[in-house]
Amino acid sequence: MQLRPYQNDVIDAVRAELQRGHKRILVVLPTGGGKTEIFTHIARRYTEAGYPTLVTVHRNELLIQTSRRVGADHGLIAAGFTPNPTHDLQVGMIQTLARRGTGGFKLILEDECHHAPANTNKKVREHNPDATVIGFTATPLRGDGQGLGDFYDVMVEGPTCEWLTQQGYLAPAKVYRPSTINTRGIGVRYGEFKQRELQGVADTSQVTGCAVSHYRKYADGKRTLVATVSIEHAVHVAERFCAAGYRFKAVHGGMSQGERDDAIGGLAALDYHGLVYCELFSEGVDCPVVECGIFLRPTQSLGLWDQQVGRIKRPSPGKDYAILLDHAGNSARFGIAEWGREWTLEKGKKRVGQGEALFKTRTCPVCFGVHRPSPVCPYCDHEYVGGGRVVEEVDGELEEMTAEEIARQRARARHVLSAVGQRFERRLGQ
């Protein structure tokens, strides 16, 4: 497969860092930008040069996907697969590698490397102390929102989601934000909403009914992925969509790999209008024909949110734009990646710059602009009374965040925030 020009640029940048002596390199590229193509290309080149090379993944879907796309003879290290150590190139499940203590590699390519802090990832590195490590992710954040500077020495950034969208490599998004799920009072553990409490407010007939009605209004019959809180929640949502005359199927980790593959194939063939999932499709699964994402799982994780949205923004013939029906209020908390993100490796510091995920935000009830907390909306000068907009469980109309609105908001923000400095100017695309 021929690489895109910017993918070659990323590879050249990685090569330059290797020549500078760096052995722990982080590569950041938005979901849909072609990380798999880049690291499989690197894997083939290193293997051809005689370097034992390991590609690590953490899901069975990613193992199969990578194996199909690696384009060279290789072995698979995972439960249920017969090892073939004769090949210099191996693709392995991180859990299996950690358990078996597999070593002897000179290069390790870590897919979805925001999982680097996990003990399994650490063990694989310990078993290969002399290996050069190159990690790939769209969201270089730890679970606590800090950078990955403890695990990588230098960061190579590819083009932004905004640029990829402008160039047609990703589909532009139409964002609709209802006031549906109320997360007030929901406890937080390890930086994320407590699942059981979250399910109590998300898995309701009112919320699900609102999701069905707005799907009918904005994306009727379009292929869809629905993000939910739990397997039970996914089943309930799928049943409600089916009762409304649509073909939706709940897909979860308790199903066999074959069942999950059949479901994805059925969605592509329009045997199903939508698949309802819990976590399963947030990372690494490619299904570009999906045109709509329905989000029924509020999250405190920018990484999870960007991964979920990225599933919907992959381009496909006849797909003019991606429809995001955000019943969870995540776009109010984080915006979306094509509006701007800035990353850092800084150790011990929360991520700064564009799209700050770890700061509370407000949504203006007048212009629907999303911004950091302040008594006045920086976009339209609306003065808040009380606590500003809170996501409530009501069956209201969704408001589309149009390109014109976003441009107007950015222009207003430039005026209001100019005194804050260059960091905020970069946040707004300058």
N, C-alpha and C positions, 0 to 999 in steps of 0.2 A: 504494500500500500504506500502510495506516494504521500510524503508528509507535506503539510501546509507550510508556507514560508515562516510563519511565526513559531511553528513547532520546531523547525530547524534552528531558529534563533534561540529558543530555549535550550536545545541540545548544545549549541555553541557556547551559551552562557555557563552551562554545567561543566563543559570541557574546560573553560577558562578557570573556573573555581578549582577544579581538580589540579590544573597546572600550577595554581597558586599554593597547593599543598593542603587544601581543605579535604577532610575525609568524612565529614558529616554535613551533607548538603540537603536543604529543604527546597523543594520545587512547588510553587503555588500556581495553580491554574484553575479557573472557574469550572464548575461542573459542565460537561459538554464540550470543553475545550480540547479534549483529546489527550488526557494524561496517559491512558493505556497505550496509545500509539507511540508516545514518546518513550515510556519506560520499556516497552517491548523492543523498540528500535535499539535502545542502549543495551538491553540484555543480549540481543543478537550480536552486536558489534563486540562486546566484551567476550562473549563465548567464542566467537570466531578468532579472537586474539589469544585464546587459551586460558582465560580467567574463569574459574568456577564461579558461577553466578546463581543467586537465589532471588526469586521474586516471592514476596510474602503477601498473603491475603488473609482476611479474617471471616469470610463467608463462603459457603459452598457455591453460591451463584457466581461470586467473583472468581473462584478457582476454575470453574468451567469456562467462564467468559474469557479469562486470561489465557487458558490453555488453547482455546480456539483461535485466539488472535496473536499468539506469540510468534508464529511463523517460523519455527525452528524445532528440531528434535529436542525433546525435553522429557524429564521425569516429573511425576506428581508425588508429593509427600503429603498424604492426608489419609485419614481413616477410610478404609474401603478400597484403597488403591494399592496395587502391587508396586513397591519401590523399584526404580530403575536407576541405580547409581552410576551407570556407565556414561550418562549424559552430563556434560559440564553445566547445562542449564537445567535448573529445577524450579518448579512452581509449587509452593507449599502453604498449607494452612498454618497460621501462626500458632494455634493451639497445639497442633500435632508436633510442630518443630520444637516448641518449648518443652513438651513432654518427653520427646525422644532425645533431646540434647544434640540435635544435628549440627555439625560443624564442618570446617574445612573450606568455607567460601571466602573468596576475595572481594566480591561485590554483593551487597544486599540492596535490593530495590523494594522499598516498603510502600505498598499501595494503601490509600486512606490512612496516611501516617499521622493524622491527628490522634490516632490510638497509641502513639509511641509511649506515652506514660504507663500503659498497661504492663503488668508484670510479665505477661507472655512475651511482649515485644522486647522487654529488657533482657529476658532470659536468652532469646535468640541472639541478641547482640553479645551477651556474655559468652555464649558458645562459639562466637566468631570474633574474637577480640581484635584481630588484625584486618578485618574487612572494612572496605570503604562502604558507607551507608548513604544512599540517596532516597529520600522520602518524597512522596507525592500526595498532595491534598488540595482540595478547593477551599478548605476552612482550617487554617493553621492555628487552631485554638485547643488548649486543654479543656477538660470538662469544667474547670473553675474559671474559664475565660482568659487565662494567662497565655502568654506566648510560649513557644516551644524551644526557647533558648537553652534549656537544660539538655536537649537532645540533639540539637543541630547547631553548627558553627556559623553558617551563612545561609541566606535565603535568596533564591532565584525566583523572581516573579515574572510570569508570563503576562500577556495582555489582560486587561480588565474585562469583567463581564459586560460593562458598558460598551467597550470597544468591539468585543466579539458580537454583541447584539447589533451595533451599528453596521458592522461589516457583513451581516447576514449569516454568521456562523452559529448564532443562537436566535431563537424566536423572541421578539419583543413580548412583553407581558402587559395584559390588561388586568388591573387589580381592582377587585370589588371587596369592600369591607363592610359587613353587616355588624350590628350590635347584637350579639347572640349569647356567647358563653361568658358568664360572670366568674372571674377567678379571684375575686376578693375573699380573703380569709383562707385560701388554699395554702397549705403548708409547703415549704420548700426544703428539700433534703439534697445535699451535695450539688447545690446549684440548679436543681430542677424541681418542678412541681411534683408533689407526692401523688403517685399514680392512682391510688384508691380514692383519694379525695377528688382528684381531677375527674375521674370517671363519674363520680356522683353528679357533677354539674354538666358534663359533656354528653353523657349517655342518657338523654331525656327525649321524650317524644316531641317536645317543642323544638329543641335544637335540630333533631333529625328531620322533622317535618319542614323546618325552615330551609335546611340543606337541599331537600328534594325539590321544594318549590322554586328555589333560586337556580338550581341546576336546570329545571325545565325552562326557566325564563332566559337564562344567559348561555346555556351550553347544551340544549336539548339534543340528546342522541350522540353527543361527542364522546370520544374515548376519554376515560377519566380515571385518575387515581385519587383515592380518598384516604387521608391520613387520620387515624383514630388513636385512642388512648390505650386500648387493650384488645385482646382477641375477642372477648365477650362483646365489647363495644363494636368491633368490626362486624361481627355476625349480626348484631341488631341493626346496624346501618344498612348492610346488604339486604336484609329482609325487608326493610322499609322501602328501599328503592325498588325491589322486585314487586312489592305490593302495589307500587305506583305504576307498574307496567314496564319497568326497565329491567335489563339483564345485568345485574351486579353480582359479584362473587367475593366472599371473604377469603383472603389469602394470608396464611400465617406460618410461622416456623414449625408448628406441629404437623404440617403436611409434608409429604415426601417431596424430594427434589423433582421427581417426575410430575407430580400434581401441580407444583408451582410453575414448572416450565409449560405445562399444558394451559394453565391459566393465562400466562403471558402471551402464549401463542394464540389463545382464544380471543384475547383483547385485540391483538394485531389484526385478526381476521374478522373482527366485529361480531364474533360469537357472544361477546360480552360488551356492554356499554362501559362497564367500569369494574375495577378491582378495588376492594376495600382492605386496607392493610394496617398493621401495627408494627412500625419500625422497618419491616422487611425490605421495602423499596426505597428507604431513605438514602442508601449508599450503593453506588456501583452498578445497579441494574439498568440496562439500556432498553428503553421502549419509546423511541422517538415519535411514534404515531400518537402518543397521548397528547391531547389538546387542552385538557382541563385538569386542574388540581383543586380538590375540595379539602379544606383543612379544618378538621374538627378536634385537633389536638393542640391546645395551647402549650407553649414551651418557653423556657427561660434560656434556651440554647440557641445562639445565633448559628452555630455550626449545623445543628439539626435542621433549622429553618432553611438555610441556604441550600443544604443538600436536598431537602424536599422540593423546594422551588425549582432547583436545577433539573430534577427529573422531568419537569413539564416544559422547560425552555429548549429542549433539544429540537433542532429543526427537522422537518419532514416535508416531502412534496405535498402541496396543497394546504400547508399549515401556515397561515399568515401571522398568527399571534398565539400566545399562550394565555388561557383564561385562568386566573387565580381567584377562587371564591374563598376568602379568608374568614371563616366563621370563628376562628380562634383568637383573632386580634394580634397575630404575630407580625403582620406588616406594620401595625401601629408601634410595636415594640422595636422593630429592627429595620423597617423599610425592606427593600429588596436589593439584591446584589447589583443589578444594573443601574441603581441610583448611586452607587459608590461604596467601596470598601477600602480600607487601608489596614495593612497587617504589619506586625512587628515581631521580632524574636526576643524582645526584651525580657530578661529573666525577672521574676518577682513583680512585674508590673502588668496591669490590665492593658489590653489592647487599646490603642488610641487612634484617633483620626476618623475616617469616614465610616458611617454606619455603626457607631459605638453600640455594641450589643449589651454591655453590662451596666448601662445607665438606663434608668426609667425614662420613658418618653410620654408625651401627651399627644393626643390627636385633636386638632382644632375642630370644633363643631360647625364652624362657619366655612372654612376653606378646605377642611379635611387634611390639612398639612400635618405631618408627623415631625416632632422636634423634641429636643431635650427639655426637661422641666424649666419653666420660667413663668412669671405672672402674666406675660403678654405673648401672644403668638408672634414669632419673628417674621411670619409671612404676610399676615394681614392686619396686625396690630389689635386683634381681638383680645380683650381683657377677660381673664378667667374669673369666674365666681365659684368658690368652692374648690373642688379637687380636679376640675377639668373633666374631660370625657372618660368614663369608665365603660368597659365592655359589659353590656348588660344582656340578659337573656330575654330578648324580645324579637318578635318576628317583624323586623323592619326592612325597609328597602336597602339594597346595597348601593353604594356610590362608587362609580368608576373613577379611578385615578388616571386621568387622561394625560397624554404627553404635554398638552398645553398647560394643565394644572401643575404638573411637575416643573415645567420650565418657568412658570410664573412664581412658584414657590422658591425655586432656586435663585431667581433674580431678586426677589424680595429678601431672601436670606443673605445674599451677597451684600446688600445695602446695610442691613441691620448688624451683621456680624463682622463687618470689615475690620473693626477695631480689635477683634479677637486675635487676628494674626494669620500667618500663612497656613497653619495647620487646618483651620476651618475653610480657608480658600481651596486647599487641596481636596477637602471633603466634598466641595461643591463642584468639582470637575475641572478646576483651573490648573 
